[in-house]
Each structure stands twice: as structure tokens, then as C-alpha cells.
Amino acid sequence: MKTVLVTGAGGYIGSVLVPKLLSKGYKVKAVDRYFFGEDKLDKHENLVLIQEDTRRLKEEVFANVDFVIDLVAISNDPSGELFEEATWQINHVSRVRTANIAKKMGVKRYILPSSCSIYGFQDEQVDETATTNPLTVYAKANEKAEAGVFCLADDSFCVTVMRQSTVFGYAPRMRLDLAINGMTYGAWKTKKLPLMRDGKQYRPMVHVQDTTDVMCLLLEAETSKINGELFNIGSAENNYQLGPLGEMVAKAVAEKIGEDVEVEWYGDPDHRSYSVNFEKVEKTLNWKAKWNAKMGAQDIVDKLESGELQKNTQTITLDWYNELIKWHKIIKNAEMYGGILDI
Ligand SMILES: NC(=O)c1ccc[n+]([C@@H]2O[C@H](COP(=O)([O-])OP(=O)(O)OC[C@H]3O[C@@H](n4cnc5c(N)ncnc54)[C@H](O)[C@@H]3O)[C@@H](O)[C@H]2O)c1
């Protein structure tokens, strides 16, 4: 039985990846601060939760680990701008540190789930050979992390970087701050779909089930095909322009709920626009995305209708970090002798 250490395991992608790995017969060491709670991962005999900050991970955590999937991050642009220093420390420094310790401890494979946002703004469709153009702290930290882990690749340590498209779809730790997920929620709740101006920007998308399938395939792929390699993760079908994507999601939700949904524009024009080529991952891993925006949006509507999914502060990443920081101060001021009323 092989062991996979997953960082950021209690997050949006981790909460789908971890059960998938367990169902495939892996043992999982799930490392996370659990900012979004431990309840997003169900108990399992082959699952060990390790509550730790990846900036302080110790060598012994990597004992008997075969593979590392390093999902940890401050995971979006607005959070990256607000918590700039922490974003550099976690998204860049801690991931390079984790890869170094993993190599030293004899881990065989290290996978870095990075982001296509590294492409920033591009006039033409880009593949993995394109010059990057990271426009935000989040994207710049990802780029540095890629460079910092790639140079560790050798015959004994296989390093692979996934540049994921923007992810969508239902996960136990749900993120409604992601484009399709937020559009779907707005359309379902208010019959108005929020759409970021000006709608012409290109943005590739990938379903959370599809990107986690690729992570599993990378654990099994021949080393010679993936070592030191970079893969864009997504599909031509899900290379959307945000305007038409919004219309499509509005229609998908309207079809489900039997009511009209309007598009409501917001924000200043978004300067990030990138259309991406995904042939390399499709050919190398003989993989194709199974999901598209319509399927993902309608699946989310099902979860909203059944009550399995509800919007709360935790589903908006930046709001939740702000909330934790606010309450940290309040609790520190109120606490005496290790408690509030009970001491
Ligand atoms: N979701 C997307 O659209 C998307 C797209 C491209 C790339 N990615 C990348 O995939 C990865 C996972 O993203 P996600 O959407 O699951 O994000 P997420 O915010 O849901 O998950 C990140 C997890 O990391 C944990 N964490 C944060 N700082 C930590 C620290 N210092 N130590 C330990 N744990 C810590 C959080 O508690 C959280 O559970 C990230 O690296 C992100 O940049 C995500």
C-alpha cells in the first residue's frame, strides 16, 4: 500500500482528492491548518489528519511517504494581494521547502498543483512553452514555486507541475468565490447571474473531479513521461470567454429551476485573459476532461436544492480568512487562564 502526503488536504480540491485516493487504495497523510474545519474529510482507517502549518513541517512527517501532492496555498488573487507576505511564504517558500524535505526523506514523486493564472494576459492561445506573464502576487508566487521545485528533479525524485485552469464544481469544502460556482449560486439564489466585466476575457476552466483524476493518473504514470514536465490541465471545450460562459451557465440554471435568469455585470474590466492549449496532458496521460460548465453548474444546483450545499462565510475564501483574523483578535483579548467563562 503506497502512502500519499497531501498538503492543503482540507481545502476545496483536497476535499475531493483525499476520498478519491482512499478509494483507490492509498494511505493518505492529510496535512492542513484546517482553516475550513476538519469536518470536510470523513474518517477512514487509512487516513491520518496532521494539523500543521506547512512552513513548519518536520522531516518525520515524510517517513514512509511515497508521493507528495502539495496543494497548500493562499488560494486566490484577492487573498494574495491582502496577505502578500503570507502568500509568498506559503505558496512559494513552504512548497519549495516541502519538496526539498520530501527529496531528502526518499519520497519518489512530488506534484505541484500550480495555476494557469501564471499566463496572466496573452494575445494568442498558449501552450506549456509560452512565456509566462504573472500579474498578481498569487500568480508570481506560483511561478517561483514552479522554478524552485523543478530544479530538484532527478532520477530518484520525479517532479511534475500541473498548471490548473480555474476549477469549478461541487466539493465538500465548497468555494463559491470561483467563477462558475459563484455564477451558479447567484443565478440560483437571485435569478441574476453575476458576471465580471467585460466578458471578452478568456479563462479556461476544469472540473474538480477532472483535475483530481489527473493527480491520481500522475501517481501511476511512467516516470519518464512526467519527470520534470509541466502540464496545462483543462480542455479545449472548457476554454471559455466569460461573457458566453455566463450566458451558458444562466441557461443551464434556468433549465434546472424552470425560471428566467438574467446576467448582471459587476466590477472593472478584468485584465487577465488567457486561452490555453491542453494537448500535452491529453496525449501524455491519454486523458480527456469529462465535465463541462453546464454539467458542473447543474450538479451544483442539485446540491443547493437538496440542502447539501449552503452559502456561508467559509465558502468565500477571502471573507473567511478575514473573519478568522477578526475573531483571533477578539478571542485573544477576552481570554484569561485558557478560557472565556470556564477557566
Ligand atoms: N481552485 C482553483 O480554481 C485553483 C486553480 C488553479 C490552481 N489552484 C491551486 O490548487 C491548490 C488548492 O486550491 P484550493 O482551491 O483547494 O484552495 P483552498 O483554499 O480551498 O485550500 C487550501 C488549503 O490550504 C490550507 N492552508 C493554507 N495555508 C496553510 C498553511 N500555511 N499550512 C497548512 N495548511 C494551510 C487551508 O486551510 C486550505 O484547506 C492551491 O495551490 C491553488 O493555488 C486552485
The ligand as an SDF file (V2000), in Angstrom:
LIG
                    3D

 44 48  0  0  0  0  0  0  0  0999 V2000
   -9.3790   26.2850   -7.0760 N   0  0  0  0  0  0  0  0  0  0  0  0
   -8.8760   26.7290   -8.2240 C   0  0  0  0  0  0  0  0  0  0  0  0
   -9.5580   27.2510   -9.1240 O   0  0  0  0  0  0  0  0  0  0  0  0
   -7.4130   26.5550   -8.4950 C   0  0  0  0  0  0  0  0  0  0  0  0
   -6.9330   26.8190   -9.7850 C   0  0  0  0  0  0  0  0  0  0  0  0
   -5.5830   26.6730  -10.0430 C   0  0  0  0  0  0  0  0  0  0  0  0
   -4.7330   26.2910   -9.0190 C   0  0  0  0  0  0  0  0  0  0  0  0
   -5.2130   26.0500   -7.7760 N   0  0  0  0  0  0  0  0  0  0  0  0
   -4.2920   25.6520   -6.7130 C   0  0  0  0  0  0  0  0  0  0  0  0
   -4.7140   24.4240   -6.1410 O   0  0  0  0  0  0  0  0  0  0  0  0
   -4.3820   24.4200   -4.7490 C   0  0  0  0  0  0  0  0  0  0  0  0
   -5.6070   24.1240   -3.9060 C   0  0  0  0  0  0  0  0  0  0  0  0
   -6.5900   25.1290   -4.1030 O   0  0  0  0  0  0  0  0  0  0  0  0
   -7.9890   25.0840   -3.3920 P   0  0  0  0  0  0  0  0  0  0  0  0
   -8.9620   25.6970   -4.3290 O   0  0  0  0  0  0  0  0  0  0  0  0
   -8.2350   23.7270   -2.8710 O   0  0  0  0  0  0  0  0  0  0  0  0
   -7.7360   26.1110   -2.1830 O   0  0  0  0  0  0  0  0  0  0  0  0
   -8.3140   26.1270   -0.6750 P   0  0  0  0  0  0  0  0  0  0  0  0
   -8.1030   27.4980   -0.1600 O   0  0  0  0  0  0  0  0  0  0  0  0
   -9.6740   25.5650   -0.6370 O   0  0  0  0  0  0  0  0  0  0  0  0
   -7.3440   25.0990    0.0660 O   0  0  0  0  0  0  0  0  0  0  0  0
   -6.0920   25.4440    0.5890 C   0  0  0  0  0  0  0  0  0  0  0  0
   -5.9290   24.6950    1.9070 C   0  0  0  0  0  0  0  0  0  0  0  0
   -4.6440   25.0350    2.4330 O   0  0  0  0  0  0  0  0  0  0  0  0
   -4.7660   25.2140    3.8420 C   0  0  0  0  0  0  0  0  0  0  0  0
   -3.6760   26.0830    4.2710 N   0  0  0  0  0  0  0  0  0  0  0  0
   -3.4620   27.3780    3.9400 C   0  0  0  0  0  0  0  0  0  0  0  0
   -2.3110   27.8030    4.4700 N   0  0  0  0  0  0  0  0  0  0  0  0
   -1.7640   26.7500    5.1420 C   0  0  0  0  0  0  0  0  0  0  0  0
   -0.5530   26.5550    5.8450 C   0  0  0  0  0  0  0  0  0  0  0  0
    0.3200   27.5440    5.9940 N   0  0  0  0  0  0  0  0  0  0  0  0
   -0.2960   25.3320    6.3690 N   0  0  0  0  0  0  0  0  0  0  0  0
   -1.1770   24.3160    6.2330 C   0  0  0  0  0  0  0  0  0  0  0  0
   -2.3560   24.4490    5.5580 N   0  0  0  0  0  0  0  0  0  0  0  0
   -2.6370   25.6570    5.0230 C   0  0  0  0  0  0  0  0  0  0  0  0
   -6.1290   25.8020    4.0620 C   0  0  0  0  0  0  0  0  0  0  0  0
   -6.6030   25.5110    5.3770 O   0  0  0  0  0  0  0  0  0  0  0  0
   -6.9430   25.1040    2.9720 C   0  0  0  0  0  0  0  0  0  0  0  0
   -7.5810   23.9430    3.4840 O   0  0  0  0  0  0  0  0  0  0  0  0
   -3.7540   25.7670   -4.4590 C   0  0  0  0  0  0  0  0  0  0  0  0
   -2.3790   25.6420   -4.5540 O   0  0  0  0  0  0  0  0  0  0  0  0
   -4.2780   26.6400   -5.5460 C   0  0  0  0  0  0  0  0  0  0  0  0
   -3.4200   27.7020   -5.7980 O   0  0  0  0  0  0  0  0  0  0  0  0
   -6.5320   26.1610   -7.4930 C   0  0  0  0  0  0  0  0  0  0  0  0
  1  2  1  0
  2  3  2  0
  2  4  1  0
  4  5  1  0
  4 44  2  0
  5  6  2  0
  6  7  1  0
  7  8  2  0
  8  9  1  0
  8 44  1  0
  9 10  1  0
  9 42  1  0
 10 11  1  0
 11 12  1  0
 11 40  1  0
 12 13  1  0
 13 14  1  0
 14 15  2  0
 14 16  1  0
 14 17  1  0
 17 18  1  0
 18 19  2  0
 18 20  1  0
 18 21  1  0
 21 22  1  0
 22 23  1  0
 23 24  1  0
 23 38  1  0
 24 25  1  0
 25 26  1  0
 25 36  1  0
 26 27  1  0
 26 35  1  0
 27 28  2  0
 28 29  1  0
 29 30  1  0
 29 35  2  0
 30 31  1  0
 30 32  2  0
 32 33  1  0
 33 34  2  0
 34 35  1  0
 36 37  1  0
 36 38  1  0
 38 39  1  0
 40 41  1  0
 40 42  1  0
 42 43  1  0
M  CHG  2   8   1  16  -1
M  END
$$$$
